[in-house]
C-alpha cells in the first residue's frame, strides 16, 4: 500500500524535448508520482507535450501532469534536468561542455532555492561534467545531486550480452564505467551471467567481447545518425532511477556521482556503481577493478578533469 507521503510526491522535469517529454510519459505510465510538472522555455512545446500525455490519465494512476514555471520546481521531491543543446551527428558529448554549462547555471538560477530534501538528477550531456557543476551550484548536499551516468551504456551491455548468449538481460549483472561517452569502458571483471563470471563462458571469447564493447560505445552515434536523438532508452533509465529513489530501494546502479579514493581516482563525477535510495547516493559500491580497468578509469577521469578546467 502506498504511503500518504508517496501519494504527495512531486516530480519536476526540466526540458520538454524528446528526452524530457518521453521521461514524463514513462513516469506517468509507471505511476511514479501524484504530480508531474514539465518545464521548458518553449511554452508552446511544453503545453503540447502536457496535453498529449494528459489525454491518457484515465488509463494510469498518476494524479496529474501539467506545465509549470521554473519556480514551481522549488518544492519538487525530484528534479530531473534534461534541458540543453542536443548532440549533433558530428559532435561528441564533451563538445557540449561550455554551451550546456551556461544553460544549467541559468536553470538553477531560475528555480532558486531548492527544497532541502530534493534530489537533483542530471540527464543533460555531458552528464559527468554537468553533475559536478550542479553539485557546486545547487546548494544541495553532494549525495542529493547525481547523474544518469553510465546507466544507459550498462543497459546496452546487458541487452547485447543477452542477445549474444540467448538469456534475459535481467539475468546479467555488470557495469560500464567511467565517462558517459567515448572514454567509458566495460568493466568485464564485474560482469556475470546468472552468477557465472563472463570469463568462464566459452562462447564469449575476448575477440567477441571486444567487438561487442565497440558496438556499445558507438550505439549512441548510430542512433543519432538515423533518427536525430536517443530518448527511449534513457527515459527508461530515468524512470528506473526515480523508482529507486522514491521507493528507497537501496539499489546498486551505475550513476554519476562525486568519487573520492576509488580505484585510484579522486574528486571527479564519473560513472560507477552506487547505492541509491531516498536520500540519493548512500555510498559508492566498492567494486575492485583489475589493473587494466583501473588505468581506463583513471584515463577517463583525467579527460573529464581537463574539460572541467574550461568551465570552472
FENRAGI-V312223 format. One record per helix or strand of 2 or more residues. SS is the DSSP state (a for helix, b for strand). FROM is the first residue (numbers start at 1). TO is the last residue. If there is no record, write none. Layout:
BEGIN
ss=<SS;SS>
from=<FROM;FROM>
to=<TO;TO>
END
This chain:
BEGIN
ss=<a;b;a;b;a;a;b;a;b;a;b;a;a;b;a;a;b;b;b;a;a;a;b;b;b;a>
from=<4;10;18;35;43;57;64;70;78;93;119;127;142;145;151;169;172;185;196;198;206;232;251;268;280;291>
to=<7;14;29;39;54;59;67;75;81;111;122;137;144;147;165;171;178;193;197;200;227;246;259;277;284;308>
END
